[in-house]
Amino acid sequence: MYNQTVKKNDTNQVINNLEKYYNKVEYIKELKKEKIKIKDGVILVEGRNYDNEYIVYNYLEYWNDLRYVAVYFDQSSPNYSEIKSIISEYGEILVERLLKLKKDELQGILYWENKRINPAPISKNLIVYFYNKKQDKLIDDLLFMKERIIQSNNKLIISIGENTRESLSYAALLLNPSNFDYFNNMNFDRFLKLGNSGKVMCGKIRDFLQRNVSNPLDMKRFLIFSSMILYLYGLRKPNDVDILGYDLPYPTGKTKILYQNFASSSKRISNIGELQVRGYGDWQIGKSKEYLNNWFGYEWANLFGARNMEDMIFNPRYYLSLMGLKIITIKGDMERRKIRYRATSYADIIGYNFYLKDKILIEEPPYKYIVQGEERSYETKEEILLLLKKIKNYLKMRYNIRMNTQKLVTMLKIHINRWNPRRSLIKNK
């Protein structure tokens, strides 16, 4: 992936490279404190640790012939030594990852690894070896390796990575603990019924960005937010793809042209992606979206525990790693919707509570809010009734939820007959 290489197990160099490029991101600087466990010359990843796993994933990006062997098993552990011995004939083992999986986590991993529905095996454990393939080994050799491992224990379920891109995608799947929160809370059956439109859209955006950045490190600048995360959780189909791009260091080459062409205008990436970057287009001091300096800069991030925009974009606590993209967590997205108080936001929160295991507390709405810097308010009973009507329509169209007005009023804690517009100002972004 990168022109330069790193020595085996040299994760310090990986972090130094990241820090040198993204020198304004505090999270990356803090990673120097993290200790990586090495056993028998192989990086060992156990448990779930955001910082440790972020470092290991970035380390794997430097190996141009990266492959993996994933072994799913139940109670009886496989012979690790024998498996490692077989793999070592085909390449140099870099990382060993051991996981105990819940049923929903297993289901999610199998789906995103294979892009198809697998009958869930009884296995609840997973060990994965990431290795750098020897140059003289071909795909037929790797398939033969798989058969050799299966012969060592015919109860094992084995999958292998056939190319570097596929293997990095699988590494991202396993090395971001936020993904496991997603697996455990998503509505998998409803997600399947929504179809592939969201995945197709993300694929177009990923491929376009990868072709139009001047440095592979620039792919880390981008964060997908808004309706795409609702799609991934099985709530509703996405409207489009909203992309937040990071501005520092100031881009050069192809990345600069990308920002100029799309962040400085209303032109959309592949007709579906809207890119917003600080310092471009209307997001500048003195222009109509100057308020985004505060909103994206720290206000939104603070709502769900992140320190600032840099933390939100670079810290894996606040995004999923799927399809070669970073996508804001559902918690981050819902905190944004909770303070918007639009009809669509209410419908999304109600849909969330209706279809997902986790629940969001619905509070009585404020009566004043801001849309793109403009103050608005609901001041009459008629305006509130219109809001309720819109919420009902969105629930029916997007979520197939039918709800009468009285139930909606009770749920939202709206006191129509004793309307009092005196409430504190809450910004709506």
Secondary structure, 3 states (H helix, E strand, C coil): CCCCCCCCCCHHHHHHHHHHHCCCCHHHHHHHHCCCCEECCEEEECCCCHHHHHHHHHHHCCCCCEEEEEEEECCCCCCHHHHHHHHHCCEEEEEEEEEECCHHHHHHHHHHHHCCCCCCCCCCEEEEEEEEECCCCCHHHHHHHHHHHHHHCCCCEEEECCCHHHHHHHHHHHCCHHHHHHHHHCCHHHHHHCCCHHHHHHHHHHHHHHHCCCCHHHHHHEEEECHHHHHHCCCCCCCCEEEEECCCCCCCHHHHHHHHHHHCCCCCECCCEEEEECCCCCCCCCCCCCCHHHHHHHHHHHHCCCCCHHHHHHCHHHEEEECCEEEECHHHHHHHHHCCCCHHHHHHHHHHHHHCCCCCCCCCCCCEEEECCEEEECCCHHHHHHHHHHHHHHHHHHHCCCCCHHHHHHHHCCCHHHCCCCCCCEEEC
